[in-house]
Amino acid sequence: MDFLETLFFDLAEEKEPDTPEYQENRMLRGLILEDIQRAVGGETVEKLCAVYVDREVMECRRYFRYGVRLGLELLGLLV
């Protein structure tokens, strides 16, 4: 694992926000997942969540790398 991967995963493990908006959003996501579970079953929901999380991590890693690259370009450190 290279330095950027290590940095990404260290930063990704930050504490969840403790704002009312975040808590409400989290509750709504839970309710939606319960509805989906009742409709299609628990195993399908687990598979769906796993795929969704993998996609989100991949997308966040890409944005993180773009951000680091932009920061280095703005500092004049990247050719």
C-alpha positions as a printed NumPy array, in Angstrom:
array([[  0.   ,   0.   ,   0.   ],
       [  1.442,   3.359,  -0.93 ],
       [  1.509,   6.531,   1.159],
       [ -1.699,   7.996,  -0.321],
       [ -3.622,   4.79 ,   0.373],
       [ -2.438,   4.787,   3.984],
       [ -3.342,   8.458,   4.396],
       [ -6.766,   7.933,   2.803],
       [ -7.698,   5.063,   5.097],
       [ -6.388,   6.899,   8.179],
       [ -8.526,   9.919,   7.324],
       [-11.524,   7.785,   6.358],
       [-11.697,   6.414,   9.878],
       [-12.512,   9.795,  11.389],
       [-15.314,   9.978,  13.941],
       [-18.826,  10.345,  12.534],
       [-20.344,  13.818,  12.866],
       [-22.658,  14.342,  15.816],
       [-25.014,  16.832,  14.203],
       [-28.808,  16.555,  14.196],
       [-28.795,  16.535,  10.377],
       [-26.39 ,  13.616,  10.241],
       [-28.344,  11.65 ,  12.839],
       [-31.596,  12.249,  10.954],
       [-30.016,  11.166,   7.676],
       [-28.642,   8.033,   9.331],
       [-32.073,   7.188,  10.761],
       [-33.708,   7.642,   7.346],
       [-31.133,   5.372,   5.705],
       [-31.872,   2.737,   8.32 ],
       [-35.607,   2.948,   7.649],
       [-35.045,   2.654,   3.901],
       [-32.851,  -0.415,   4.407],
       [-35.547,  -1.99 ,   6.58 ],
       [-38.107,  -1.411,   3.811],
       [-35.786,  -2.958,   1.23 ],
       [-35.088,  -5.905,   3.532],
       [-38.805,  -6.605,   3.929],
       [-39.257,  -6.435,   0.153],
       [-36.317,  -8.549,  -1.028],
       [-34.851, -10.299,   2.016],
       [-31.847,  -9.873,   4.264],
       [-29.267, -11.651,   2.132],
       [-30.019,  -9.462,  -0.868],
       [-29.76 ,  -6.317,   1.251],
       [-26.375,  -7.431,   2.602],
       [-25.083,  -8.004,  -0.935],
       [-26.503,  -4.679,  -2.088],
       [-24.882,  -2.843,   0.838],
       [-21.523,  -4.517,   0.201],
       [-21.547,  -3.474,  -3.455],
       [-22.63 ,   0.051,  -2.538],
       [-19.88 ,   0.416,   0.079],
       [-17.224,  -0.879,  -2.344],
       [-18.363,   1.634,  -4.956],
       [-18.396,   4.491,  -2.449],
       [-14.88 ,   3.673,  -1.214],
       [-13.593,   3.49 ,  -4.788],
       [-15.162,   6.853,  -5.616],
       [-13.882,   8.493,  -2.419],
       [-10.362,   7.227,  -3.112],
       [-10.501,   8.732,  -6.582],
       [-11.696,  12.112,  -5.26 ],
       [ -9.029,  12.015,  -2.566],
       [ -6.287,  11.442,  -5.143],
       [ -7.65 ,  14.248,  -7.339],
       [ -7.649,  16.557,  -4.32 ],
       [ -4.063,  15.723,  -3.421],
       [ -2.999,  16.201,  -7.029],
       [ -4.766,  19.575,  -7.205],
       [ -3.148,  20.67 ,  -3.941],
       [  0.292,  19.746,  -5.241],
       [ -0.349,  21.561,  -8.516],
       [ -1.463,  24.684,  -6.647],
       [  1.713,  24.53 ,  -4.573],
       [  3.761,  24.158,  -7.757],
       [  5.156,  20.812,  -6.636],
       [  3.703,  18.708,  -9.428],
       [  4.849,  19.037, -13.014]])
